[in-house]
């Protein structure tokens, strides 16, 4: 059986050294915004995703992102995501008024 140090060492560096943490992502909202940017391949609109992550529940945003990513014919997932947020807000306001 090999020692733990041999298992952990990979090409002279440990696995802990290889993991790079982005220092600019310092809050859950930043992490979610970065995740959405990567999934939608839309780094240009990071500010929009960050604003949505600060305003809305993260679970709801992840559910909407899942709906967007399930669509096979979606050409602009960021636009569809924004539309679904708007639609969700309208239905929530309508439910409040009842």
C-alpha positions as semicolon CSV with decimal commas, in nm:
position;residue;x (nm);y (nm);z (nm)
1;X;0,000;0,000;0,000
2;X;0,128;0,347;-0,091
3;X;0,173;0,622;0,161
4;X;-0,068;0,912;0,157
5;X;0,202;1,158;0,054
6;X;0,269;0,960;-0,265
7;X;-0,100;0,950;-0,351
8;X;-0,149;1,324;-0,295
9;X;0,165;1,431;-0,483
10;X;0,108;1,487;-0,852
11;X;0,410;1,584;-1,061
12;X;0,588;1,751;-0,772
13;X;0,290;1,960;-0,660
14;X;0,010;1,861;-0,431
15;X;-0,350;1,884;-0,547
16;X;-0,416;2,163;-0,299
17;X;-0,154;2,379;-0,472
18;X;-0,308;2,323;-0,816
19;X;-0,651;2,458;-0,725
20;X;-0,666;2,826;-0,809
21;X;-0,930;3,035;-0,640
22;X;-1,044;3,349;-0,813
23;X;-0,996;3,624;-0,555
24;X;-1,257;3,847;-0,722
25;X;-1,537;3,603;-0,638
26;X;-1,579;3,677;-0,271
27;X;-1,951;3,633;-0,205
28;X;-2,223;3,381;-0,291
29;X;-2,374;3,634;-0,532
30;X;-2,041;3,667;-0,717
31;X;-2,005;3,290;-0,736
32;X;-2,356;3,249;-0,877
33;X;-2,302;3,529;-1,129
34;X;-1,979;3,367;-1,245
35;X;-2,149;3,028;-1,271
36;X;-2,431;3,174;-1,484
37;X;-2,181;3,354;-1,708
38;X;-1,994;3,033;-1,770
39;X;-2,304;2,822;-1,830
40;X;-2,452;3,073;-2,074
41;X;-2,111;3,156;-2,228
42;X;-2,183;3,526;-2,166
43;X;-1,892;3,683;-1,974
44;X;-1,976;4,023;-2,120
45;X;-2,290;4,055;-1,904
46;X;-2,142;3,958;-1,566
47;X;-2,286;4,275;-1,410
48;X;-2,639;4,176;-1,510
49;X;-2,604;3,831;-1,355
50;X;-2,451;3,982;-1,041
51;X;-2,743;4,223;-1,007
52;X;-2,992;3,936;-1,046
53;X;-2,799;3,731;-0,789
54;X;-2,824;4,014;-0,536
55;X;-3,194;4,081;-0,599
56;X;-3,345;3,734;-0,631
57;X;-3,334;3,401;-0,454
58;X;-3,046;3,185;-0,574
59;X;-3,263;2,874;-0,588
60;X;-3,510;3,045;-0,819
61;X;-3,229;3,171;-1,043
62;X;-3,075;2,824;-1,062
63;X;-3,416;2,678;-1,153
64;X;-3,457;2,933;-1,433
65;X;-3,103;2,864;-1,554
66;X;-3,188;2,494;-1,564
67;X;-3,493;2,567;-1,779
68;X;-3,279;2,772;-2,016
69;X;-3,009;2,505;-2,043
70;X;-3,267;2,232;-2,111
71;X;-3,384;2,415;-2,423
72;X;-3,211;2,265;-2,722
73;X;-3,293;2,539;-2,973
74;X;-3,186;2,832;-2,756
75;X;-2,949;3,059;-2,946
76;X;-2,916;3,335;-2,686
77;X;-2,955;3,182;-2,340
78;X;-2,888;3,512;-2,162
79;X;-3,185;3,678;-2,329
80;X;-3,412;3,386;-2,249
81;X;-3,293;3,394;-1,888
82;X;-3,375;3,767;-1,863
83;X;-3,717;3,706;-2,019
84;X;-3,794;3,426;-1,772
85;X;-3,699;3,651;-1,480
86;X;-3,929;3,922;-1,613
87;X;-4,209;3,670;-1,664
88;X;-4,156;3,531;-1,313
89;X;-4,175;3,884;-1,166
90;X;-4,498;3,957;-1,352
91;X;-4,662;3,639;-1,228
92;X;-4,547;3,711;-0,871
93;X;-4,694;4,064;-0,883
94;X;-5,018;3,928;-1,025
95;X;-5,039;3,674;-0,743
96;X;-4,982;3,953;-0,489
97;X;-5,270;4,158;-0,628
98;X;-5,517;3,872;-0,592
